[in-house]
Amino acid sequence: MNFFVAGPTGDGDEAQKLRDRARRTVYEMAARECDLLREVLAKDCRMESVSTNINRQYGQQQQEGFNVNGAMNFQISIK
């Protein structure tokens, strides 16, 4: 998944809170994914890994914030 969060990108507390919120969003989505997989196609589901990558976006022509990438891997057995 990829998304953008607008806000400060420096070393201050507000920028750290924004990075934390972005990672939390990825982790919360990963936590719900097994439930969705079980509803649709999986008999069993186990999360194997979650990773996040957050890159600062700034510049004269760009809105300040972070580009967030999240990846998840699951082990499932089909219904």
C-alpha positions as CSV (number, residue, x, y, z in Angstrom):
1,M,0.0,0.0,0.0
2,N,1.1,3.6,-0.6
3,F,-0.2,6.8,0.8
4,F,0.8,10.4,1.6
5,V,0.5,12.2,4.9
6,A,0.8,15.9,4.9
7,G,2.6,17.7,7.7
8,P,6.0,18.7,9.1
9,T,9.0,16.6,8.1
10,G,11.8,18.0,10.3
11,D,13.3,16.5,13.5
12,G,10.7,18.0,15.9
13,D,8.0,16.4,18.0
14,E,5.2,17.0,15.5
15,A,7.1,15.4,12.7
16,Q,7.8,12.3,14.9
17,K,4.1,12.1,15.8
18,L,3.2,12.2,12.1
19,R,5.7,9.4,11.3
20,D,4.3,7.4,14.2
21,R,0.7,7.9,13.0
22,A,1.7,6.8,9.5
23,R,3.3,3.5,10.8
24,R,0.4,2.9,13.1
25,T,-2.0,3.1,10.0
26,V,0.0,0.4,8.2
27,Y,0.1,-1.8,11.3
28,E,-3.7,-1.4,11.9
29,M,-4.4,-2.3,8.3
30,A,-2.2,-5.4,8.6
31,A,-4.0,-6.4,11.8
32,R,-7.4,-6.4,10.0
33,E,-6.2,-8.1,6.8
34,C,-6.4,-11.6,8.2
35,D,-10.0,-11.0,9.2
36,L,-10.8,-9.8,5.7
37,L,-9.0,-12.8,4.1
38,R,-10.9,-15.2,6.3
39,E,-14.2,-13.6,5.3
40,V,-13.5,-13.8,1.6
41,L,-11.2,-16.7,0.7
42,A,-9.1,-18.1,3.6
43,K,-9.8,-21.0,5.9
44,D,-6.9,-20.0,8.1
45,C,-4.5,-16.9,8.0
46,R,-1.3,-16.1,9.7
47,M,0.6,-12.8,9.4
48,E,4.3,-13.5,8.6
49,S,5.7,-10.0,8.2
50,V,4.9,-6.3,8.0
51,S,7.3,-3.6,6.9
52,T,7.0,0.2,6.5
53,N,9.1,2.7,4.5
54,I,8.6,6.4,5.1
55,N,10.2,9.0,2.8
56,R,10.2,12.7,3.4
57,Q,8.7,14.9,0.6
58,Y,9.6,18.6,0.6
59,G,10.5,21.3,-1.9
60,Q,9.2,24.5,-3.4
61,Q,6.7,22.8,-5.7
62,Q,5.6,20.0,-3.4
63,Q,3.5,19.7,-0.3
64,E,5.5,18.9,2.8
65,G,4.8,15.5,4.3
66,F,5.7,11.8,4.0
67,N,5.2,9.2,1.3
68,V,4.4,6.0,3.2
69,N,4.8,2.5,1.8
70,G,3.7,-0.6,3.6
71,A,4.0,-4.3,2.7
72,M,2.5,-7.4,4.4
73,N,3.0,-11.1,3.9
74,F,0.4,-13.7,5.0
75,Q,0.3,-17.4,5.0
76,I,-3.2,-18.7,4.2
77,S,-5.0,-21.9,3.4
78,I,-7.8,-21.6,0.9
79,K,-11.4,-22.5,1.9
